[in-house]
Amino acid sequence: MVHCVLPLFFSINTGAVREPDISKEAASDDGDSPKHSCNCLGRDTIANAAAKIGPAVVNLSVPKGFHGITVGKSIGSGTIIDEDGTILTCAHLWGDFNGFSSASKAKVEVTLQDGRAFEGTVVNADLHSDIAIVRIKSKAPLPTAKLGSSSKLRPGDWVVAVGCPLTLQNTVTAGIVSCVDRKSSDLGLGGMQREYLQTDCAINQGNSGGPLINIDGEVVGVNTMGVHRAQGLSFAVLVDSVSKIIDHFKRNGRVIRPWTGLKMLDLSDMIVAQLKEKNPSFPDVRKGLLVPMVSPGSPADRAGFRPGDVVVEFGGRPVGSTKEVVEIMGDKVGKPVKVVVKRANNVTETLIVIPEEANPDM
């Protein structure tokens, strides 16, 4: 059981790892960092990754006020991801605001690694994913970081956290990936299901919003949470999810999430075998999604879904995970979706559900 999962502003402790028997290989195309033909960790690997991302990592200082009176500041980190001054960070730095409208146009002090300071503006924020976009304007060129991919990460892969814990800029810590798909429900978090990248990088107040990078210096996550009184437990939003959120911001100005009212659980051969042992009439399926609950009055309820249904096709595609269903729905709201379910004694039904936009507070 995880206790006191808190949004923190992540910090970091150490960075260098030495393996004296591993030699450096030829430099990369841009000449900045050496590559290792065996994909192993060299004595300069982490240092080169940190040096590559460092100039694009910023310190964020958010004034906290009450009725127009400033009473303190929240400190966090961010990453410049575009030359136009777009900064990727966490939404919780601005507190528990109610939706995007009250967070938009909020001001923030932005300090770069080279000492330059700017006034930034929050242009997009999504509390559910804890992702926000800040923008600054600069006449001189700005350093930028590259967004990588989190889809190929495995437990045990090396990662590096960079940020400004306790306002200590340019702090670097290294660690490994512990889990690539830690569910929000595992952390005792309510609302819609989310997934996090779990690592053992040291993080502290001030690291929230800072980048988690791979050994190539590419952003693979956004640090967002730590666990109070626990060591080796930190969490980041996966960069593949962040990229989709940024696309939503560009298209719609906010993240649109379709809602059907279905609670679904991934099935495996072992779970199916257990269910059939308890109930011989359970449908013969190799994969699918079990529906343990249907929200009363929801689109799924109106479409005729029942607890115990097994979803085998969604939108014309076979499905075996909730992640696949989320990808199929995308941001489609108000459009009919055909769903094939199997019921007791292998009865097959085709249902039509029309997703609604989810309440942001769900």
Backbone torsions as a table, in degrees:
resi	resn	phi	psi	omega
1	MET	NA	128.4	-178.3
2	VAL	-91.1	130.3	-176.4
3	HIS	-106.9	137.2	169.1
4	CYS	55.5	59.5	174.4
5	VAL	-74.8	118.2	-172.6
6	LEU	-123.8	142.3	169.5
7	PRO	-72.0	118.8	-178.8
8	LEU	-122.1	171.4	179.7
9	PHE	-108.6	91.4	-160.0
10	PHE	-56.6	142.8	174.6
11	SER	-118.2	-174.6	-172.3
12	ILE	-153.7	155.1	-175.7
13	ASN	-110.8	-69.5	-174.7
14	THR	-125.5	168.2	-176.6
15	GLY	-130.6	-42.6	-166.8
16	ALA	-79.6	138.6	174.0
17	VAL	-126.4	127.5	-174.4
18	ARG	-108.6	132.4	172.9
19	GLU	-133.4	90.2	-168.2
20	PRO	-62.2	-20.1	-177.3
21	ASP	-86.0	-3.4	-178.1
22	ILE	-100.9	120.9	-177.6
23	SER	-91.5	156.5	178.5
24	LYS	-78.4	142.2	178.5
25	GLU	-99.1	-169.5	-177.9
26	ALA	-65.4	152.8	179.9
27	ALA	-69.9	161.1	177.9
28	SER	-72.6	177.1	-176.5
29	ASP	-56.1	-37.9	-177.5
30	ASP	-87.7	-1.7	175.3
31	GLY	76.9	5.8	-174.6
32	ASP	-85.0	-39.2	-172.9
33	SER	-136.9	139.6	178.9
34	PRO	-72.1	148.2	176.3
35	LYS	-107.0	150.9	179.4
36	HIS	-115.8	116.4	-173.5
37	SER	-62.0	-23.5	-178.8
38	CYS	-95.4	6.0	-178.6
39	ASN	59.2	26.0	179.1
40	CYS	-96.7	170.7	-175.7
41	LEU	-90.4	120.1	178.3
42	GLY	-98.3	173.8	-176.1
43	ARG	-66.2	-22.9	-179.0
44	ASP	-106.4	0.6	-172.5
45	THR	-57.8	-52.4	-176.9
46	ILE	-69.2	-40.2	178.9
47	ALA	-61.3	-40.5	179.2
48	ASN	-67.9	-38.8	178.2
49	ALA	-63.7	-43.9	179.9
50	ALA	-65.4	-38.9	179.4
51	ALA	-66.5	-33.0	-179.0
52	LYS	-69.3	-41.0	-176.4
53	ILE	-87.5	-26.4	-169.3
54	GLY	-48.5	-51.2	-177.1
55	PRO	-60.0	-23.6	-177.8
56	ALA	-91.4	-3.8	179.7
57	VAL	-89.8	130.4	-174.8
58	VAL	-120.8	157.7	173.4
59	ASN	-97.7	131.6	-179.7
60	LEU	-113.9	131.5	177.2
61	SER	-122.8	114.8	-174.1
62	VAL	-107.8	113.1	178.2
63	PRO	-63.1	136.4	175.8
64	LYS	-109.5	129.6	-176.3
65	GLY	-137.4	168.1	177.9
66	PHE	-140.1	115.1	-176.9
67	HIS	53.7	43.6	175.3
68	GLY	83.5	-1.7	-179.4
69	ILE	-103.1	123.0	179.3
70	THR	-73.4	125.8	-176.7
71	VAL	-119.6	1.9	179.2
72	GLY	164.3	-172.0	-179.0
73	LYS	-140.3	148.4	168.8
74	SER	-101.8	137.1	-178.3
75	ILE	-112.6	133.7	178.4
76	GLY	-149.5	-170.8	-178.3
77	SER	-129.8	167.3	178.1
78	GLY	-159.1	173.5	-178.7
79	THR	-133.5	127.4	175.5
80	ILE	-75.5	120.7	-176.1
81	ILE	-114.4	-1.1	178.9
82	ASP	-150.1	145.7	-177.9
83	GLU	-64.9	-16.0	178.3
84	ASP	-78.2	1.5	177.7
85	GLY	96.1	18.5	177.8
86	THR	-76.1	125.2	-178.1
87	ILE	-118.0	129.4	178.1
88	LEU	-94.4	131.0	-178.8
89	THR	-155.7	-166.3	-179.4
90	CYS	-99.6	146.0	-180.0
91	ALA	-76.8	-27.8	-173.0
92	HIS	-70.9	-7.0	175.3
93	LEU	-63.0	-23.4	-179.1
94	TRP	-97.6	11.9	175.9
95	GLY	82.8	-168.5	-175.6
96	ASP	-90.6	60.6	178.7
97	PHE	-70.8	156.7	-177.6
98	ASN	-95.1	85.5	174.8
99	GLY	86.6	177.6	-174.0
100	PHE	-69.4	-37.3	-170.2
101	SER	-58.7	-40.7	-178.2
102	SER	-80.6	-14.9	177.5
103	ALA	-91.4	-26.8	-177.9
104	SER	-63.2	146.5	179.3
105	LYS	71.8	0.3	175.3
106	ALA	-62.9	147.6	-175.4
107	LYS	-100.5	153.3	-179.8
108	VAL	-150.9	142.0	176.1
109	GLU	-86.8	128.7	-175.9
110	VAL	-119.6	126.1	178.8
111	THR	-123.2	126.8	179.9
112	LEU	-86.1	167.2	178.6
113	GLN	-60.9	-32.0	-178.3
114	ASP	-83.2	4.5	176.1
115	GLY	97.3	-11.5	178.7
116	ARG	-65.9	141.4	-179.0
117	ALA	-123.5	142.9	-178.2
118	PHE	-139.9	159.2	167.6
119	GLU	-97.5	121.1	-179.4
120	GLY	-103.4	161.8	179.1
121	THR	-126.1	133.3	175.0
122	VAL	-74.1	119.1	-178.8
123	VAL	-104.5	-23.9	176.5
124	ASN	-149.4	144.4	177.1
125	ALA	-152.1	139.7	179.0
126	ASP	-136.2	106.6	-176.2
127	LEU	-66.2	-34.7	-176.7
128	HIS	-58.5	-45.0	179.4
129	SER	-91.0	-12.0	-177.5
130	ASP	63.8	38.4	179.0
131	ILE	-118.9	136.8	178.1
132	ALA	-137.7	156.3	176.7
133	ILE	-120.1	125.8	175.9
134	VAL	-112.9	146.8	178.3
135	ARG	-128.3	138.6	174.2
136	ILE	-123.3	160.6	177.8
137	LYS	-116.5	131.3	-179.7
138	SER	-139.3	135.8	176.8
139	LYS	-76.7	-31.2	178.6
140	ALA	-89.9	155.3	179.3
141	PRO	-59.3	146.7	179.4
142	LEU	-110.4	141.7	174.8
143	PRO	-70.8	147.1	-179.0
144	THR	-131.8	156.8	176.1
145	ALA	-109.4	154.9	179.0
146	LYS	-97.6	131.5	173.8
147	LEU	-79.4	125.6	179.2
148	GLY	-94.3	-143.0	178.9
149	SER	-135.0	141.2	178.2
150	SER	-102.7	-2.3	-172.8
151	SER	-69.6	-25.8	-176.4
152	LYS	-101.5	4.0	178.4
153	LEU	-67.1	144.8	178.3
154	ARG	-130.4	153.1	173.4
155	PRO	-55.0	130.6	-178.2
156	GLY	103.6	-14.7	176.9
157	ASP	-66.7	143.0	177.3
158	TRP	-75.4	138.4	174.3
159	VAL	-138.9	161.4	-177.8
160	VAL	-132.3	132.7	175.9
161	ALA	-104.2	133.5	-178.7
162	VAL	-127.5	139.5	179.2
163	GLY	177.9	-159.7	-173.7
164	CYS	-129.6	64.3	-179.7
165	PRO	-67.0	136.7	178.7
166	LEU	52.2	34.6	-178.7
167	THR	65.5	12.1	177.9
168	LEU	-85.9	93.6	-175.3
169	GLN	-65.5	157.0	175.3
170	ASN	63.2	34.6	177.4
171	THR	-89.2	134.7	-175.0
172	VAL	-127.5	133.2	171.4
173	THR	-134.1	149.5	-178.7
174	ALA	-119.1	156.1	178.1
175	GLY	-170.4	-162.9	178.5
176	ILE	-126.7	160.7	174.3
177	VAL	-74.3	130.0	177.6
178	SER	-96.7	-37.6	-179.4
179	CYS	-153.4	138.0	-176.1
180	VAL	-96.4	-9.0	-177.2
181	ASP	-146.3	52.6	179.3
182	ARG	-69.4	121.0	-176.2
183	LYS	-75.6	145.2	177.9
184	SER	-61.4	-31.6	178.9
185	SER	-66.1	-29.7	176.9
186	ASP	-65.1	-25.2	-177.5
187	LEU	-96.1	4.4	179.5
188	GLY	77.3	21.2	-179.2
189	LEU	-94.8	133.8	-179.5
190	GLY	-85.2	-169.2	178.4
191	GLY	78.8	-162.7	-179.0
192	MET	-63.7	150.1	180.0
193	GLN	-67.5	132.8	174.9
194	ARG	-129.5	161.9	178.4
195	GLU	-123.0	145.1	-179.1
196	TYR	-129.4	156.9	171.8
197	LEU	-91.9	118.9	179.5
198	GLN	-97.6	130.8	178.8
199	THR	-134.1	173.8	175.1
200	ASP	-111.0	20.2	175.2
201	CYS	-65.2	139.4	177.5
202	ALA	-72.6	130.8	178.8
203	ILE	-137.6	150.3	-179.8
204	ASN	-144.6	178.9	179.5
205	GLN	-57.1	127.7	-178.7
206	GLY	112.7	-14.6	179.4
207	ASN	-88.1	-15.3	-178.9
208	SER	-54.5	132.7	179.3
209	GLY	90.9	-12.9	179.7
210	GLY	-74.9	163.9	-175.6
211	PRO	-83.9	144.4	165.1
212	LEU	-104.7	124.8	-173.0
213	ILE	-122.1	158.9	172.6
214	ASN	-88.4	-178.7	-175.3
215	ILE	-75.4	-3.1	172.2
216	ASP	-93.1	2.3	178.7
217	GLY	80.6	16.5	179.8
218	GLU	-97.7	143.3	-179.8
219	VAL	-72.7	123.2	177.8
220	VAL	-115.7	-5.4	178.8
221	GLY	-168.3	165.0	175.1
222	VAL	-117.3	115.5	-178.2
223	ASN	-61.6	130.4	-174.3
224	THR	-137.1	-26.4	-173.9
225	MET	-143.7	150.4	170.0
226	GLY	-131.6	169.2	179.4
227	VAL	-112.1	122.5	-177.6
228	HIS	-61.9	132.4	178.4
229	ARG	61.5	33.0	176.1
230	ALA	-132.7	143.9	178.0
231	GLN	-108.7	143.2	176.8
232	GLY	74.8	21.1	177.8
233	LEU	-128.7	107.3	174.6
234	SER	-142.1	156.3	-171.6
235	PHE	-134.4	145.6	-179.0
236	ALA	-136.6	148.7	173.4
237	VAL	-75.9	129.5	-178.3
238	LEU	-64.0	138.1	-174.5
239	VAL	-67.0	-27.0	176.9
240	ASP	-64.3	-37.8	175.2
241	SER	-68.9	-38.6	178.7
242	VAL	-61.1	-42.0	179.9
243	SER	-60.4	-39.5	178.2
244	LYS	-67.5	-38.7	178.6
245	ILE	-63.5	-42.1	178.2
246	ILE	-61.8	-39.6	176.9
247	ASP	-62.1	-41.4	176.5
248	HIS	-60.3	-45.4	179.1
249	PHE	-57.0	-44.4	-177.1
250	LYS	-67.3	-40.0	-176.3
251	ARG	-80.0	-42.6	-168.8
252	ASN	-119.0	-11.5	-175.6
253	GLY	80.7	-4.1	178.2
254	ARG	-160.0	171.1	177.1
255	VAL	-91.0	121.8	178.5
256	ILE	-100.8	121.9	-178.7
257	ARG	-118.9	115.5	176.1
258	PRO	-67.7	146.8	-179.6
259	TRP	-132.5	132.4	178.9
260	THR	-112.5	-21.1	-175.9
261	GLY	88.9	10.2	177.6
262	LEU	-93.7	130.7	166.1
263	LYS	-98.2	125.8	-174.6
264	MET	-128.7	143.6	179.5
265	LEU	-123.3	133.6	178.2
266	ASP	-64.9	140.5	177.8
267	LEU	-105.5	147.6	173.2
268	SER	-128.1	169.4	179.3
269	ASP	-58.1	-40.0	-179.0
270	MET	-65.3	-43.2	-179.5
271	ILE	-67.0	-41.6	178.5
272	VAL	-60.6	-42.7	179.9
273	ALA	-62.3	-41.0	178.6
274	GLN	-64.7	-43.0	-179.2
275	LEU	-65.1	-38.9	179.3
276	LYS	-69.8	-31.0	177.7
277	GLU	-67.1	-37.2	178.9
278	LYS	-77.8	-33.5	-176.5
279	ASN	-140.3	98.6	-176.9
280	PRO	-58.3	-21.1	-179.2
281	SER	-82.1	-3.4	178.8
282	PHE	-57.9	136.0	-173.7
283	PRO	-60.5	150.6	177.4
284	ASP	-81.0	101.6	179.6
285	VAL	-133.1	149.5	174.8
286	ARG	-95.1	-32.0	175.9
287	LYS	-154.0	165.2	-178.8
288	GLY	155.2	-168.8	-178.4
289	LEU	-128.2	120.7	178.7
290	LEU	-79.3	136.5	177.6
291	VAL	-102.8	98.4	179.1
292	PRO	-82.4	-18.9	-176.1
293	MET	-153.0	142.5	174.9
294	VAL	-124.2	123.2	-178.4
295	SER	-65.3	126.6	179.8
296	PRO	-58.9	135.8	178.2
297	GLY	76.8	1.8	-178.1
298	SER	-80.6	168.2	175.4
299	PRO	-54.8	-38.6	179.8
300	ALA	-67.1	-39.1	178.2
301	ASP	-61.9	-45.5	179.3
302	ARG	-66.1	-27.6	-179.3
303	ALA	-79.6	-12.3	176.8
304	GLY	102.1	13.9	176.6
305	PHE	-68.6	149.9	178.6
306	ARG	-130.5	149.0	171.4
307	PRO	-58.0	135.6	-177.3
308	GLY	101.0	-14.0	175.2
309	ASP	-62.3	149.8	173.1
310	VAL	-118.2	114.2	179.2
311	VAL	-78.0	120.6	-179.9
312	VAL	-111.8	-22.3	175.6
313	GLU	-138.1	140.6	179.0
314	PHE	-138.9	120.0	-179.2
315	GLY	64.3	29.6	177.9
316	GLY	85.1	5.3	-178.5
317	ARG	-123.4	137.6	173.8
318	PRO	-61.8	140.3	-178.0
319	VAL	-131.8	148.7	178.0
320	GLY	-137.8	4.4	179.4
321	SER	-151.4	153.0	177.6
322	THR	-63.9	-30.8	178.6
323	LYS	-59.8	-39.7	178.9
324	GLU	-65.0	-39.1	179.2
325	VAL	-64.4	-44.1	179.2
326	VAL	-60.3	-41.9	179.9
327	GLU	-65.5	-39.2	-179.7
328	ILE	-66.5	-42.2	-179.1
329	MET	-70.0	-36.3	-179.6
330	GLY	55.9	-124.6	176.3
331	ASP	-115.8	25.1	-178.2
332	LYS	-78.6	111.8	178.6
333	VAL	-119.1	136.9	177.5
334	GLY	81.7	7.1	179.4
335	LYS	-110.1	131.2	-178.1
336	PRO	-61.7	138.3	177.5
337	VAL	-124.6	129.3	178.6
338	LYS	-86.1	129.3	-178.1
339	VAL	-128.0	129.7	177.0
340	VAL	-102.5	126.4	179.6
341	VAL	-123.2	152.4	172.7
342	LYS	-112.5	140.8	-178.3
343	ARG	-122.3	-177.8	-177.9
344	ALA	-50.1	142.2	179.7
345	ASN	62.4	28.5	173.3
346	ASN	64.0	26.7	173.7
347	VAL	-72.8	129.4	-179.0
348	THR	-106.8	132.1	178.5
349	GLU	-128.2	144.7	173.7
350	THR	-111.0	120.9	-176.7
351	LEU	-117.1	152.5	177.7
352	ILE	-116.4	119.1	179.2
353	VAL	-117.1	142.0	178.8
354	ILE	-114.9	103.0	-177.3
355	PRO	-63.4	145.1	173.4
356	GLU	-108.0	165.3	176.1
357	GLU	-74.8	132.6	-178.4
358	ALA	-70.0	146.5	172.6
359	ASN	-68.0	128.4	-177.7
360	PRO	-57.9	-23.0	-177.2
361	ASP	-86.9	-2.0	-176.9
362	MET	-75.8	NA	NA
